Amino acid sequence: MALEIRDLHVAVDGKEILKGVSLVVERGATHALMGPNGSGKSTLSYALMGHPKYQITRGDVLLDGTSLLEMTPDLRARQGLFLAMQYPVAVSGVTLYSFLHAATSAVRGYGDQKKSAAPGRRNAHMMPMREFRKEVDEKLDLIKMDSAFLRRYLNEGFSGGEKKRAEILQMALLQPRYAVLDETDSGLDIDALRIVSEGINTLQESLQVGLLVITHYQRILNYIHPDVVHIFVDGRVVKTGDAALVDLLEERGYDWVRQELAAGG
């Protein structure tokens, strides 16, 4: 049971960005992917989720043994993959509640033809409202988010911390098997970072989610403790180790990694 990335090569507008990425994230494990700006970390996250701009030219991505490459993003989500974006998009006119209701219903199969055709069911393409609202309220308590946010338009006027909490609320409802968190610490103050991290840890423990945490800095890893750390430079994983690598990067930055690569280390 794992998310397997095998020799993944990805190009954007004809330029190769990922140059042979291989790693395995097991269910219930936390992997940190750390690297400098421009190394291709966000490209990896978008390619995994199936963004059409990112062309996979070689390699494969397997989720519990099933290749994702021919699947659209919605099918990847239903298969059990989740992406928390670095910069969540604001959508005017769509409330957070409506978005979460539609996304949760779709991932759980309420749009399936067999479910929709069940006799006597109204709006069978959507999760029953009472059942959904009860679950939303439980998850709001988990991440200490005010229910008033559900009535606001999706991410419109949200602070950085509110956007990231909304992403984790979505993750809590979609219940993925594997989650890619693309710089979830970006734009968060200390209090928001702690609350979001506590929500992530609780979800991982209850759902046994495999986490791939993409970040520049150590600070989120003070709350979400990685089992494995990968250093990512120039479109590939160049070092893998335990949590001691985080402290080394905090102390020395990334220059020593580049120097080792230049020297053939």
N, C-alpha and C positions, 0 to 999 in steps of 0.2 A: 504494500500500500504506500505509494509515493507519487510525487510530482517529479518526473524525470525530464531534464533538459539535456539533449544529446547533440553535441557538436553543432550548436545553433549558429547559423550565419544569417544576418539580416541586413538588408540595404534600404536606404531611404533616398528617393529621387536618384537612384543609380549609384549612390555612394555607400560602400560597405561600412556599417557601424559596428555590428557584432561580428566577431572573427573566430567563432568556434567556442561557444559557451557550453560547458557541461557541468551540471551539478544535480544533486538528488535531494529533495526535501521530503522527509518521511512524515506520515501522519503523526500529529502530536509533538513534532520537533520544531525548534525555532532556529532558523538560519538567518544570519545577518550578512547583507551584501554591502560592503563599504568601498567607496571610491571617490576620486576627485570629480569636480564639475567637468562635464563633457566626456566622461569615460564611457557612456552608453547605458547607464543603469536604467533610466526611464525608457529608453528604447526597448530594453529587455522586457519591462513590465507591459508596455503597449503591445509588443509582439506576442507575448504570452496570451493576452486577452483577445487578440485577433483584429487589432486596428488595421484597416485596409491600407493605410499609408506605409506600413512597415512590411516589406516584402521578405519573406523567408526564402532564402536561396539554397540553403542546405541544412540538413539536420532534422530533428524531430522533437516534439514535446508530447510526453505521455502522461496521462492522469490515470493512475491505478491500472496501467497497462494499455489504455486506449489512447490512440493518437488524436490530438486536438486539431491538427493542421487543416483538415477539411471542414471544420466546424465554424459556424458564424459565432460572433461574441455571445449571443443569447444562448446558443446551445452549449458553449463552454461554461457559461454560468449555471445552466441546468445540470451540467455534468459535475459541478462542484467547485469551480474556480471563481475566485473573487478578486477584484482589484480595487484598492482604496487609492484614489488618484492624488497626486501631489497638489494639483490645482483643480478642485471640483468645480464644475460648470454651474453657473446660475441660470435658472430657467424661469422667466417671468410668466405668470399666469397658471403655473402648475404648483399646487401646494405640496409641501413635503409629505403630508399625509397621503395625498392622491398618488404621488410617485411611489412611495413605499408600498402602498396597497397593490398597485399594478405590478411592481417588480416582484414582490413576494408571491403574488398569485401566479405570475408567469413561471417563476423558477420552481414553484411547487406543482406545476402541471395543471392548473385550473383551466388553462386554455386548450387542454387536450380534447380531441374530438369525442373520445369515449366519455370523459367526465361531463363535457358540455351536453352530451346527448342523454344524460341520465334523466329518467322521467320525473316530472314534478319539481325540477330544480330551476329556480330563477337566477339569472345572472351567474350561471355555472362557470363562466370564464373568470370569475373573481372569487377570491376567498371570502366566505361569509363575514359580513361586516362586524357582527358582535364578537366572533372568534378572533378576527384580526385586531380589533380595538383592545381586547383583553391582553393579547400578546404584546402589542405596541406599548401599552402602559407598563407592563413588566420590564420591557427592555429600556424604556425611558428611565426607570428607577435605577437600572444597572449602571447607566453612564451619567446619571445625575443631570438630566436634560429636562427642561421645563416643557410641559405638554403644549404650551402656547406656540412653540416652534412649529408644531404640526400644521398650524393654520397659515404659516408664512410661505411665500413662494420659495421654491427650491433654491437654497443658497443665496437668494437675493438679499443683500444687506447683511449677510452673516459675517461675523468676525472669523479670523482664521481658526480659532478654537471651536467655534460653533460649526463651521464647515466640517472639521475633522470629526467632531462628535456625531454629526449627521451621517458621515461615512461609516462610522463604527456601529451606529444604530442600524444602518442598512445591512451591514455584515451580520449583526445579531439576528436579524429577521430572515436573511437568505440562508443562513446556516451552511456555509461552504465547507468543503473538506480541506481546501487549501486556499490561503489568502496571501496576496502580494500587497504589501503596504509600502507604497512609493513615497518616501519622505513624509511620513505622517507627522513627524515632529516639526515640519516646516510651518512657521508662523504661530507656533504655540508658546504661550508663556508657561512658567513653571507649574502653576496650578492646573491649567488646561492639559499640559503634558502628562501630569500625574493621573488625572481623572481618565483621560483617554487610554493611557497605558493600563490602568487597573481594569477598564472595560475589556481591553484586548486580552489581558491575562485570564480574566474570568471566562471569556468565550473560549479561549484555547483549552482551558481545563475542562469545561463542560462539554465541548463539542469535539475535542481532540483534533483541532485544526492544525494543519501543517503551515507554519508561517515563514514567509520570505520577507524579511524586514530590510528595505533599502534605505540607506541613510548616509550622510556625510560624517555625522558627529557621534560622539559617545553618549550624549545625554539621554536619548530614548532607551539606550541599552543599559542604563542604570535602573530602569524599571522593567523592561522586557529583556530577560537574560537569555542570550543566545547559547545554544548547544554547539553551534558551528559558526565560524566567521570566515567569509570569503572576501579577499581584496580584489577589486575589479579595476583594471587599468587598460585603457585603449581597446575596449571592446571584448575583453576576455578576463576570465578568472586567472590571476597570476599567483595567488597564495591562498591556502586554506589551512585553518587551524582552530584552536579553541578560543575561549573568551580572552585569553592573554593577548591575542592579537589586537583587541580593542584598546587595551592600555598602551600597547606599543605605538599604535597609530596616534593616540592622543598625545603621547610624549614626543614623537618624532615626525608626525605628519606623513605625507606620501613620498617625499623626495627620496628617502632611502630605498623605497620599493623601486622607483624609477632607476636609481643608480644601480641596483642589483640587476635589473633587467638589461640595462645598457652594458653591464659587465658580463652578461650571460649567466647571472646567478639565478 
